[in-house]
Amino acid sequence: MDDSISTNHNPQRRRDPPPRRRSWCCSFAVPPHSPENPAFSHPKPPRKPETLFKSFANSPQQTTRFGLVGRILSPGRVSPIDSDPTLQEPRVSVSLPSPIPDANSQSRSEGLQNSRPGPERGAGEEGNLGVFDVRLNLKGKSGGTLVLELNSEVLSANSEVFEGLIANYRKSRNDLGGSSLCRIEVPEVEKLNVFRETIELMFEQDISKRLLKIGAYRSIDILEVSAGIMFTRGVLSCLRYLEAVPWSEEEEDKLRSLFNRYNFDEATSGDILARLHSLDSVHSQQTLARQLVWSITTCTNANARNELKSLVKGLLSKSSVYEKNYPDINKEDLYNVCQSCVDSLVSLFEEATGSNSNSKLGEKDSDKPLVERISKQVDNINWLLEILLDRQMAEEFVNIWAEQRDLLQMHENASAMVRYELSRVSAMLFIALGTRKLHCRTEVRLGLLEAWFGPMLLDFGWLRRCRKGLDMRALEEAMGQALLTLPLKQQYALFMEWFRCFSKNGTECPNLSKAFQIWWRRSFLRGSESCAIESRRFRVL
């Protein structure tokens, strides 16, 4: 070390005056072979660095996300690369992702040098350092290394973490003597480029303008690093910028995760928190969902109603991409709306059949044709039924629909152009039963099929002509499968009813031939096996 310092004092050995550097510089580099970099020189076990701080201010956790650990090299140890000014530090690029260099970075750095003058050149090593008296060595998790040569005044003025590290180093140097170059190592950095951009912001007069070019996604990463190194000016600038711009869903998720891990000052982060978290209770969301469902069922504009149905169904669906931490609507609310729609449908059929002359029409629908009003209520019921099926809560609706004796009676007297709308609801239930999406007890299935199987046979021709999105082939297959879930004696009565209707009307009835063959085989061709099983069972008893 003495030789190196004397070399710096000898003007004969100095070939060229050291070039004046800008206010900061950085490079992706591989550290030289030196005692400070044992991992690149000899296969010795790495020395555990001294941890100079344990946690971030503003962070509830005891360890940092980046594993930010400061290590000050001993003041009495100077690597060979620093002892001889004629040697240049090797600059070897590594395969590490880096941002596109800013075309104005050089002019910005030169301007910063004028606005933040460093200490005057002194004798020896300090004369070589100029304004660069801190070497920040960042080691990424992917194995890359980023070296930044910086001004201690700028670091200390902007970061409480680096201020403490530099102060500790200078105290150690005053006690033991040694080099003026402060070396700080930060291992396990997750994103080297983000860390570098955060350091660059310390040299910016107006950080907000720089953030406009960086964008919201990158600014969230910079906010996290700024919080880690206690760069208060950077934290405030990022919070102000992020509060003023719209976010994508990915950016919102990143911000939500960041605010769950760090406690920022409420006065500066309150606006962002208000966009991230609702202060209302769970009951408020359930009330809102109920109001949305009611509003859709009473909406008079057909196009708007269809758009809103798709929107709200997606929000309430169990397979929705939106995370659900609590129920958004309860079963009772949905069934209240269902019952209201069924009651309205009963009133409309009373009007259609003339069975109730005192039925009152709503002011909003009084100018609409009766067929349109009936179709609207059936659409509402089927939409609610889809939500109930998705949430596996449709069993009770099967009972409600099977017990509509008034509708069944008016179905016989109503015009075919109107009555087929009732079979659209039955079709949804038959398809759900036949495709295993709806599970009911035997008596419930039997009650539904005994009530609405006959009307379906009569309305099938109209359903085929006015499908309204109904898959007729799926309906035929599901009707047969639903019948096959009943006991064989009940299957016999319903299949014979279909056989008589199909023999008279042909394609105006559903084609249940495949299910009929299965019923026939189970009833007669395998009857001997069934009798044998029954006889064995009685002998055991």
C-alpha positions as semicolon CSV with decimal commas, in nm:
position;residue;x (nm);y (nm);z (nm)
1;M;0,000;0,000;0,000
2;D;0,285;0,231;0,080
3;D;0,432;0,168;-0,263
4;S;0,106;0,251;-0,428
5;I;0,068;0,575;-0,239
6;S;0,428;0,678;-0,308
7;T;0,369;0,595;-0,669
8;N;0,081;0,833;-0,674
9;H;0,307;1,107;-0,528
10;N;0,583;1,052;-0,787
11;P;0,519;1,282;-1,085
12;Q;0,772;1,088;-1,295
13;R;0,567;0,775;-1,288
14;R;0,250;0,953;-1,394
15;R;0,233;0,930;-1,777
16;D;-0,098;1,102;-1,844
17;P;-0,313;1,320;-1,621
18;P;-0,627;1,133;-1,513
19;P;-0,929;1,226;-1,723
20;R;-1,202;1,423;-1,549
21;R;-1,498;1,197;-1,500
22;R;-1,866;1,274;-1,507
23;S;-2,075;1,292;-1,191
24;W;-2,152;0,918;-1,206
25;C;-2,070;0,621;-1,424
26;C;-2,165;0,259;-1,438
27;S;-2,081;-0,058;-1,627
28;F;-2,164;-0,421;-1,631
29;A;-1,834;-0,571;-1,533
30;V;-1,667;-0,882;-1,401
31;P;-1,474;-0,793;-1,084
32;P;-1,094;-0,835;-1,122
33;H;-0,890;-1,097;-0,944
34;S;-0,834;-0,945;-0,604
35;P;-0,865;-1,026;-0,236
36;E;-1,202;-0,850;-0,239
37;N;-1,343;-1,091;-0,500
38;P;-1,245;-1,442;-0,385
39;A;-1,523;-1,602;-0,586
40;F;-1,345;-1,501;-0,911
41;S;-0,989;-1,576;-0,800
42;H;-0,966;-1,887;-0,581
43;P;-1,228;-2,142;-0,484
44;K;-1,242;-2,035;-0,120
45;P;-1,565;-2,033;0,076
46;P;-1,717;-1,684;0,063
47;R;-1,684;-1,471;0,374
48;K;-2,018;-1,373;0,521
49;P;-2,046;-0,994;0,477
50;E;-2,126;-0,769;0,767
51;T;-2,488;-0,667;0,778
52;L;-2,501;-0,294;0,832
53;F;-2,880;-0,264;0,848
54;K;-3,153;-0,513;0,905
55;S;-3,473;-0,365;0,772
56;F;-3,622;-0,084;0,569
57;A;-3,779;0,213;0,730
58;N;-4,148;0,202;0,639
59;S;-4,128;-0,179;0,622
60;P;-4,295;-0,408;0,872
61;Q;-4,058;-0,691;0,787
62;Q;-3,721;-0,757;0,943
63;T;-3,541;-0,851;0,623
64;T;-3,538;-0,673;0,291
65;R;-3,675;-0,806;-0,036
66;F;-3,347;-0,746;-0,213
67;G;-3,128;-0,886;0,061
68;L;-2,954;-0,548;0,067
69;V;-2,637;-0,592;0,272
70;G;-2,362;-0,333;0,296
71;R;-2,000;-0,439;0,320
72;I;-1,721;-0,184;0,368
73;L;-1,381;-0,317;0,268
74;S;-1,106;-0,267;0,523
75;P;-0,946;0,080;0,488
76;G;-0,603;-0,075;0,506
77;R;-0,669;-0,312;0,216
78;V;-0,638;-0,165;-0,131
79;S;-0,680;-0,388;-0,432
80;P;-0,404;-0,382;-0,696
81;I;-0,640;-0,221;-0,940
82;D;-0,657;0,089;-0,719
83;S;-0,291;0,106;-0,621
84;D;-0,158;0,171;-0,968
85;P;-0,329;0,452;-1,160
86;T;-0,182;0,329;-1,487
87;L;-0,395;0,016;-1,468
88;Q;-0,749;0,036;-1,593
89;E;-1,034;-0,155;-1,434
90;P;-1,145;-0,425;-1,681
91;R;-1,483;-0,361;-1,844
92;V;-1,623;-0,694;-1,963
93;S;-1,988;-0,705;-2,063
94;V;-2,196;-0,996;-1,938
95;S;-2,518;-1,141;-2,071
96;L;-2,756;-0,948;-1,851
97;P;-3,067;-0,766;-1,970
98;S;-3,015;-0,393;-1,973
99;P;-3,236;-0,103;-2,077
100;I;-3,177;0,096;-2,393
101;P;-2,927;0,372;-2,311
102;D;-3,070;0,721;-2,291
103;A;-2,939;0,948;-2,563
104;N;-2,938;1,239;-2,318
105;S;-2,757;1,054;-2,038
106;Q;-2,419;1,212;-2,114
107;S;-2,547;1,567;-2,123
108;R;-2,751;1,504;-1,812
109;S;-2,449;1,371;-1,624
110;E;-2,233;1,664;-1,731
111;G;-2,501;1,907;-1,614
112;L;-2,521;1,729;-1,284
113;Q;-2,146;1,757;-1,244
114;N;-2,173;2,134;-1,271
115;S;-2,468;2,156;-1,034
116;R;-2,313;1,920;-0,778
117;P;-1,939;1,994;-0,769
118;G;-1,731;1,731;-0,591
119;P;-1,426;1,778;-0,370
120;E;-1,115;1,921;-0,527
121;R;-0,846;1,679;-0,632
122;G;-0,591;1,618;-0,363
123;A;-0,265;1,433;-0,350
124;G;-0,238;1,060;-0,389
125;E;-0,551;0,850;-0,434
126;E;-0,793;1,133;-0,361
127;G;-0,652;1,319;-0,660
128;N;-0,745;1,025;-0,881
129;L;-1,095;0,988;-0,733
130;G;-1,217;1,343;-0,794
131;V;-1,596;1,339;-0,738
132;F;-1,604;0,957;-0,749
133;D;-1,526;0,847;-0,396
134;V;-1,780;0,559;-0,372
135;R;-1,772;0,235;-0,566
136;L;-2,106;0,052;-0,546
137;N;-2,080;-0,312;-0,650
138;L;-2,422;-0,467;-0,722
139;K;-2,439;-0,843;-0,760
140;G;-2,756;-0,982;-0,916
141;K;-2,929;-1,305;-0,835
142;S;-2,866;-1,421;-1,191
143;G;-2,491;-1,388;-1,141
144;G;-2,433;-1,056;-1,321
145;T;-2,243;-0,767;-1,168
146;L;-2,301;-0,394;-1,201
147;V;-2,039;-0,145;-1,080
148;L;-2,136;0,217;-1,014
149;E;-1,880;0,486;-0,930
150;L;-2,063;0,764;-0,750
151;N;-2,033;1,079;-0,546
152;S;-2,072;1,025;-0,171
153;E;-2,235;1,366;-0,126
154;V;-2,515;1,280;-0,365
155;L;-2,570;0,936;-0,211
156;S;-2,568;1,070;0,145
157;A;-2,803;1,356;0,060
158;N;-3,064;1,125;-0,098
159;S;-3,044;0,790;0,083
160;E;-3,039;0,737;0,457
161;V;-2,905;0,386;0,404
162;F;-2,603;0,494;0,200
163;E;-2,548;0,790;0,431
164;G;-2,503;0,548;0,720
165;L;-2,275;0,318;0,522
166;I;-2,051;0,601;0,406
167;A;-2,038;0,756;0,755
168;N;-1,933;0,422;0,905
169;Y;-1,662;0,384;0,644
170;R;-1,520;0,730;0,704
171;K;-1,517;0,668;1,076
172;S;-1,325;0,345;1,022
173;R;-1,085;0,522;0,784
174;N;-1,014;0,796;1,039
175;D;-0,940;0,535;1,304
176;L;-0,729;0,297;1,094
177;G;-0,621;0,504;0,795
178;G;-0,640;0,385;0,437
179;S;-0,793;0,454;0,099
180;S;-1,045;0,732;0,042
181;L;-1,243;0,509;-0,196
182;C;-1,549;0,372;-0,018
183;R;-1,647;0,030;-0,147
184;I;-2,004;-0,090;-0,084
185;E;-2,125;-0,431;-0,199
186;V;-2,493;-0,519;-0,242
187;P;-2,545;-0,891;-0,314
188;E;-2,858;-1,074;-0,429
189;V;-3,010;-0,779;-0,619
190;E;-3,319;-0,902;-0,799
191;K;-3,323;-0,641;-1,079
192;L;-2,992;-0,470;-1,147
193;N;-3,128;-0,228;-1,404
194;V;-3,404;-0,107;-1,172
195;F;-3,150;-0,046;-0,897
196;R;-2,933;0,152;-1,139
197;E;-3,230;0,360;-1,259
198;T;-3,317;0,438;-0,898
199;I;-2,963;0,563;-0,835
200;E;-2,983;0,772;-1,152
201;L;-3,293;0,948;-1,018
202;M;-3,082;1,089;-0,734
203;F;-2,906;1,306;-0,993
204;E;-3,231;1,431;-1,146
205;Q;-3,364;1,776;-1,064
206;D;-3,723;1,679;-1,164
207;I;-3,789;1,310;-1,106
208;S;-4,148;1,332;-1,228
209;K;-4,039;1,407;-1,586
210;R;-3,817;1,101;-1,585
211;L;-4,098;0,883;-1,453
212;L;-4,317;0,991;-1,744
213;K;-4,067;0,825;-1,978
214;I;-4,021;0,521;-1,757
215;G;-4,391;0,434;-1,725
216;A;-4,607;0,298;-1,444
217;Y;-4,487;-0,064;-1,447
218;R;-4,121;0,030;-1,408
219;S;-4,204;0,305;-1,159
220;I;-4,351;0,044;-0,924
221;D;-4,019;-0,141;-0,926
222;I;-3,835;0,187;-0,863
223;L;-4,074;0,264;-0,576
224;E;-3,982;-0,066;-0,414
225;V;-3,608;-0,002;-0,444
226;S;-3,646;0,357;-0,325
227;A;-3,830;0,235;-0,015
228;G;-3,554;-0,018;0,049
229;I;-3,268;0,236;0,040
230;M;-3,479;0,508;0,208
231;F;-3,467;0,735;-0,096
232;T;-3,746;0,963;0,027
233;R;-3,753;1,194;-0,273
234;G;-3,786;0,896;-0,506
235;V;-4,064;0,739;-0,297
236;L;-4,269;1,059;-0,295
237;S;-4,222;1,116;-0,668
238;C;-4,323;0,759;-0,753
239;L;-4,632;0,776;-0,532
240;R;-4,744;1,105;-0,686
241;Y;-4,690;0,974;-1,038
242;L;-4,865;0,640;-0,981
243;E;-5,164;0,807;-0,818
244;A;-5,219;1,025;-1,126
245;V;-5,205;0,756;-1,398
246;P;-5,436;0,464;-1,486
247;W;-5,313;0,110;-1,411
248;S;-5,340;-0,216;-1,594
249;E;-5,453;-0,520;-1,397
250;E;-5,094;-0,645;-1,378
251;E;-4,976;-0,309;-1,245
252;E;-5,260;-0,303;-0,993
253;D;-5,162;-0,648;-0,868
254;K;-4,800;-0,535;-0,829
255;L;-4,903;-0,228;-0,634
256;R;-5,137;-0,428;-0,413
257;S;-4,860;-0,674;-0,334
258;L;-4,615;-0,391;-0,263
259;F;-4,852;-0,210;-0,027
260;N;-4,921;-0,536;0,155
261;R;-4,549;-0,573;0,228
262;Y;-4,455;-0,211;0,303
263;N;-4,610;0,057;0,519
264;F;-4,583;0,389;0,339
265;D;-4,672;0,721;0,492
266;E;-5,050;0,745;0,496
267;A;-5,050;1,114;0,404
268;T;-4,867;1,047;0,077
269;S;-5,006;0,703;-0,009
270;G;-5,367;0,755;0,099
271;D;-5,491;0,833;-0,253
272;I;-5,338;0,514;-0,393
273;L;-5,476;0,307;-0,106
274;A;-5,820;0,452;-0,175
275;R;-5,796;0,313;-0,531
276;L;-5,669;-0,025;-0,415
277;H;-5,890;-0,102;-0,116
278;S;-6,253;-0,033;-0,055
279;L;-6,338;0,088;0,291
280;D;-6,690;-0,055;0,271
281;S;-6,793;-0,376;0,443
282;V;-6,875;-0,714;0,294
283;H;-7,244;-0,639;0,342
284;S;-7,209;-0,337;0,113
285;Q;-7,081;-0,553;-0,173
286;Q;-7,363;-0,802;-0,128
287;T;-7,611;-0,516;-0,132
288;L;-7,457;-0,378;-0,449
289;A;-7,467;-0,718;-0,621
290;R;-7,834;-0,756;-0,530
291;Q;-7,910;-0,412;-0,667
292;L;-7,730;-0,495;-0,993
293;V;-7,931;-0,813;-1,040
294;W;-8,259;-0,634;-0,969
295;S;-8,168;-0,353;-1,208
296;I;-8,097;-0,594;-1,493
297;T;-8,426;-0,780;-1,452
298;T;-8,615;-0,449;-1,472
299;C;-8,409;-0,298;-1,756
300;T;-8,625;-0,195;-2,053
301;N;-8,357;-0,163;-2,322
302;A;-8,298;-0,506;-2,475
303;N;-7,946;-0,442;-2,606
304;A;-7,829;-0,283;-2,281
305;R;-7,989;-0,563;-2,081
306;N;-7,802;-0,830;-2,277
307;E;-7,470;-0,648;-2,234
308;L;-7,522;-0,602;-1,862
309;K;-7,627;-0,965;-1,818
310;S;-7,302;-1,082;-1,969
311;L;-7,106;-0,839;-1,752
312;V;-7,269;-0,922;-1,419
313;K;-7,277;-1,296;-1,487
314;G;-6,901;-1,287;-1,546
315;L;-6,847;-1,097;-1,221
316;L;-7,062;-1,335;-1,017
317;S;-6,938;-1,652;-1,185
318;K;-6,734;-1,893;-0,976
319;S;-6,487;-1,928;-1,263
320;S;-6,434;-1,552;-1,278
321;V;-6,075;-1,429;-1,305
322;Y;-6,147;-1,186;-1,024
323;E;-6,031;-1,308;-0,688
324;K;-6,310;-1,359;-0,436
325;N;-6,227;-1,331;-0,069
326;Y;-6,590;-1,339;0,044
327;P;-6,937;-1,411;-0,100
328;D;-7,054;-1,139;-0,338
329;I;-7,425;-1,235;-0,331
330;N;-7,613;-1,481;-0,118
331;K;-7,861;-1,751;-0,216
332;E;-8,162;-1,582;-0,060
333;D;-8,115;-1,266;-0,267
334;L;-8,098;-1,463;-0,592
335;Y;-8,412;-1,662;-0,512
336;N;-8,601;-1,346;-0,419
337;V;-8,530;-1,209;-0,766
338;C;-8,624;-1,545;-0,923
339;Q;-8,954;-1,555;-0,740
340;S;-9,031;-1,200;-0,847
341;C;-8,969;-1,289;-1,214
342;V;-9,184;-1,601;-1,188
343;D;-9,466;-1,399;-1,031
344;S;-9,441;-1,145;-1,314
345;L;-9,455;-1,428;-1,566
346;V;-9,772;-1,562;-1,403
347;S;-9,932;-1,218;-1,425
348;L;-9,842;-1,188;-1,792
349;F;-9,995;-1,527;-1,874
350;E;-10,309;-1,431;-1,687
351;E;-10,327;-1,131;-1,916
352;A;-10,259;-1,349;-2,221
353;T;-10,534;-1,598;-2,132
354;G;-10,776;-1,339;-1,996
355;S;-10,805;-1,523;-1,665
356;N;-10,741;-1,209;-1,461
357;S;-10,880;-0,885;-1,595
358;N;-10,755;-0,688;-1,295
359;S;-10,387;-0,751;-1,364
360;K;-10,191;-0,428;-1,346
361;L;-9,920;-0,346;-1,592
362;G;-9,603;-0,165;-1,501
363;E;-9,574;0,182;-1,642
364;K;-9,243;0,100;-1,806
365;D;-9,373;-0,208;-1,994
366;S;-9,729;-0,100;-2,066
367;D;-9,639;0,014;-2,419
368;K;-9,460;-0,312;-2,511
369;P;-9,630;-0,607;-2,686
370;L;-9,733;-0,893;-2,460
371;V;-9,511;-1,146;-2,641
372;E;-9,206;-0,923;-2,587
373;R;-9,282;-0,879;-2,218
374;I;-9,321;-1,255;-2,167
375;S;-8,998;-1,324;-2,356
376;K;-8,817;-1,070;-2,137
377;Q;-8,925;-1,240;-1,813
378;V;-8,826;-1,583;-1,948
379;D;-8,485;-1,443;-2,044
380;N;-8,446;-1,306;-1,692
381;I;-8,537;-1,642;-1,536
382;N;-8,296;-1,833;-1,759
383;W;-8,018;-1,584;-1,683
384;L;-8,072;-1,622;-1,309
385;L;-8,086;-1,999;-1,354
386;E;-7,744;-1,990;-1,523
387;I;-7,600;-1,808;-1,221
388;L;-7,764;-2,057;-0,983
389;L;-7,629;-2,353;-1,180
390;D;-7,279;-2,205;-1,185
391;R;-7,290;-2,162;-0,808
392;Q;-7,454;-2,506;-0,759
393;M;-7,761;-2,357;-0,594
394;A;-8,033;-2,445;-0,848
395;E;-8,194;-2,745;-0,669
396;E;-8,461;-2,536;-0,502
397;F;-8,558;-2,374;-0,833
398;V;-8,650;-2,719;-0,966
399;N;-8,911;-2,742;-0,689
400;I;-9,035;-2,390;-0,760
401;W;-9,083;-2,462;-1,131
402;A;-9,240;-2,805;-1,078
403;E;-9,505;-2,653;-0,851
404;Q;-9,630;-2,386;-1,095
405;R;-9,980;-2,530;-1,128
406;D;-10,128;-2,202;-1,248
407;L;-9,877;-2,175;-1,532
408;L;-9,941;-2,538;-1,629
409;Q;-10,315;-2,476;-1,646
410;M;-10,275;-2,154;-1,846
411;H;-10,029;-2,331;-2,079
412;E;-10,316;-2,546;-2,206
413;N;-10,529;-2,240;-2,291
414;A;-10,259;-2,003;-2,418
415;S;-10,162;-1,951;-2,778
416;A;-9,878;-2,168;-2,907
417;M;-9,689;-1,851;-2,999
418;V;-9,681;-1,756;-2,630
419;R;-9,686;-2,081;-2,438
420;Y;-9,362;-2,217;-2,588
421;E;-9,176;-1,953;-2,382
422;L;-9,249;-2,159;-2,071
423;S;-9,081;-2,460;-2,227
424;R;-8,763;-2,253;-2,268
425;V;-8,728;-2,257;-1,891
426;S;-8,803;-2,631;-1,878
427;A;-8,544;-2,689;-2,150
428;M;-8,270;-2,532;-1,936
429;L;-8,359;-2,758;-1,645
430;F;-8,374;-3,070;-1,864
431;I;-8,033;-2,994;-2,012
432;A;-7,885;-2,935;-1,666
433;L;-8,024;-3,268;-1,542
434;G;-7,915;-3,463;-1,849
435;T;-7,561;-3,320;-1,850
436;R;-7,503;-3,382;-1,474
437;K;-7,486;-3,012;-1,388
438;L;-7,790;-3,036;-1,161
439;H;-7,834;-3,301;-0,892
440;C;-8,174;-3,356;-0,737
441;R;-8,352;-3,625;-0,543
442;T;-8,562;-3,879;-0,732
443;E;-8,894;-3,734;-0,622
444;V;-8,785;-3,384;-0,731
445;R;-8,678;-3,504;-1,076
446;L;-8,997;-3,704;-1,111
447;G;-9,212;-3,404;-1,014
448;L;-9,041;-3,183;-1,273
449;L;-9,071;-3,435;-1,556
450;E;-9,430;-3,529;-1,480
451;A;-9,526;-3,160;-1,481
452;W;-9,335;-3,024;-1,781
453;F;-9,250;-3,322;-2,005
454;G;-9,593;-3,311;-2,175
455;P;-9,582;-2,933;-2,245
456;M;-9,232;-2,979;-2,387
457;L;-9,362;-3,236;-2,637
458;L;-9,625;-2,987;-2,753
459;D;-9,388;-2,690;-2,779
460;F;-9,088;-2,865;-2,933
461;G;-9,178;-2,760;-3,286
462;W;-9,200;-2,395;-3,185
463;L;-8,872;-2,423;-2,996
464;R;-8,708;-2,562;-3,309
465;R;-8,832;-2,266;-3,514
466;C;-8,760;-2,001;-3,247
467;R;-8,449;-2,137;-3,080
468;K;-8,319;-1,813;-2,927
469;G;-7,981;-1,969;-2,868
470;L;-8,112;-2,310;-2,759
471;D;-7,919;-2,617;-2,878
472;M;-8,196;-2,851;-2,992
473;R;-7,973;-3,157;-3,038
474;A;-7,838;-3,111;-2,685
475;L;-8,194;-3,075;-2,560
476;E;-8,306;-3,403;-2,722
477;E;-8,006;-3,589;-2,578
478;A;-8,053;-3,437;-2,232
479;M;-8,427;-3,514;-2,222
480;G;-8,355;-3,881;-2,286
481;Q;-8,080;-3,894;-2,024
482;A;-8,303;-3,718;-1,769
483;L;-8,581;-3,975;-1,824
484;L;-8,333;-4,259;-1,775
485;T;-8,252;-4,133;-1,423
486;L;-8,603;-4,224;-1,305
487;P;-8,717;-4,565;-1,182
488;L;-8,813;-4,800;-1,468
489;K;-9,185;-4,788;-1,387
490;Q;-9,194;-4,408;-1,418
491;Q;-8,977;-4,427;-1,731
492;Y;-9,238;-4,654;-1,886
493;A;-9,518;-4,397;-1,851
494;L;-9,315;-4,107;-1,989
495;F;-9,158;-4,302;-2,276
496;M;-9,497;-4,430;-2,385
497;E;-9,630;-4,074;-2,381
498;W;-9,340;-3,971;-2,606
499;F;-9,398;-4,271;-2,835
500;R;-9,761;-4,178;-2,896
501;C;-9,677;-3,810;-2,958
502;F;-9,389;-3,891;-3,193
503;S;-9,601;-4,136;-3,392
504;K;-9,855;-3,856;-3,458
505;N;-9,636;-3,548;-3,502
506;G;-9,301;-3,684;-3,620
507;T;-9,026;-3,421;-3,622
508;E;-9,246;-3,178;-3,430
509;C;-9,154;-3,392;-3,127
510;P;-8,806;-3,456;-2,988
511;N;-8,635;-3,769;-3,112
512;L;-8,573;-3,985;-2,806
513;S;-8,514;-4,309;-2,996
514;K;-8,170;-4,371;-2,846
515;A;-8,292;-4,331;-2,488
516;F;-8,601;-4,542;-2,571
517;Q;-8,376;-4,829;-2,687
518;I;-8,177;-4,810;-2,363
519;W;-8,498;-4,819;-2,159
520;W;-8,626;-5,117;-2,361
521;R;-8,302;-5,312;-2,312
522;R;-8,292;-5,242;-1,939
523;S;-8,661;-5,327;-1,896
524;F;-8,695;-5,646;-2,102
525;L;-8,374;-5,786;-2,245
526;R;-8,206;-5,777;-1,905
527;G;-8,523;-5,855;-1,720
528;S;-8,419;-6,214;-1,651
529;E;-8,102;-6,093;-1,480
530;S;-8,303;-5,848;-1,272
531;C;-8,544;-6,124;-1,170
532;A;-8,253;-6,344;-1,066
533;I;-8,110;-6,064;-0,851
534;E;-8,448;-6,000;-0,690
535;S;-8,502;-6,368;-0,615
536;R;-8,158;-6,397;-0,452
537;R;-8,228;-6,087;-0,244
538;F;-8,557;-6,229;-0,114
539;R;-8,393;-6,563;-0,031
540;V;-8,129;-6,382;0,176
541;L;-8,399;-6,194;0,364
